[in-house]
Amino acid sequence: MEKLTIQEEEAMLSIWQLEGGFIRDILDNLKSDEMPYTTLASTIRNLEKKGYVKAVKFANAKRYEPLISSVEYKAKFMNSFVGDYFKNSYKEMVSFFVKEDKLSTNELEEIMDMIRNNKS
C-alpha cells in the first residue's frame, strides 16, 4: 500500500473519526482550517486512487468510506518506520525515545507491565 502524504493522512484521520463522510463533513472535522474545499476534494480523489477510501453515491453527491482501518494503517506505517529508521529493531526505537527524553521511567514500567500481562 502506498504511503500517504501529510495532507492525505490528515484527511484520513478525519475520515476515520467520522467513519466516513461527505467532503463538507470531512472538511468541517479537519483540525486545520487552512485547507480549501477543492484541495480536500483532490486529496480524497488521490486517497481513492491509492485504495484507502471508496466513494458511495448518494443522489448527486459522494460519501467517502475508509477501506483500511486506522489500526491497520498504524501497524503498516510503524513496521515501515521501524524498518527504515531503526533497522527493524523496536529495542533501538525505544532506546532512541528514552535517550531523547520522550519516554519516562513510569511509561517504560507501564510498557513492561503490558508486555508481562500481554495487554495493549
Phi, psi and omega in degrees: 000137184289140179293148181266149172283170179300317179297318180294319178297318179299316178296317180297320178302317179294317179297317178296318180299319182276348187059040180103159178174172175280160183305318180299318178298315182296317179298316179296332183274344182297144180287325179267132180272007188271347185276120176291156180305313183295324178294316178297318179300317177295318179299317181291325175297321176297319178298323178293316179297324181281351177088021180268332180225161172233148179265131176243122183287132172231105186055243180255017179239164178242135174253132184258129181240142181290141175259348179228140180280162178296327179295316178298318181294316179301316181298314180295316180296316182294320177300317179293317181299311180295321178295316183288321189253340186231024176052041180061024181246109176293331176299315178297323179296311180298318178301318178301312182293328176294313180298328180273009181058037178261346177234128179271169176300318179297319179294321177295321177296320177298318178298316178298320177298319178298318180296313180298322183265002179053045180241158175244000000 
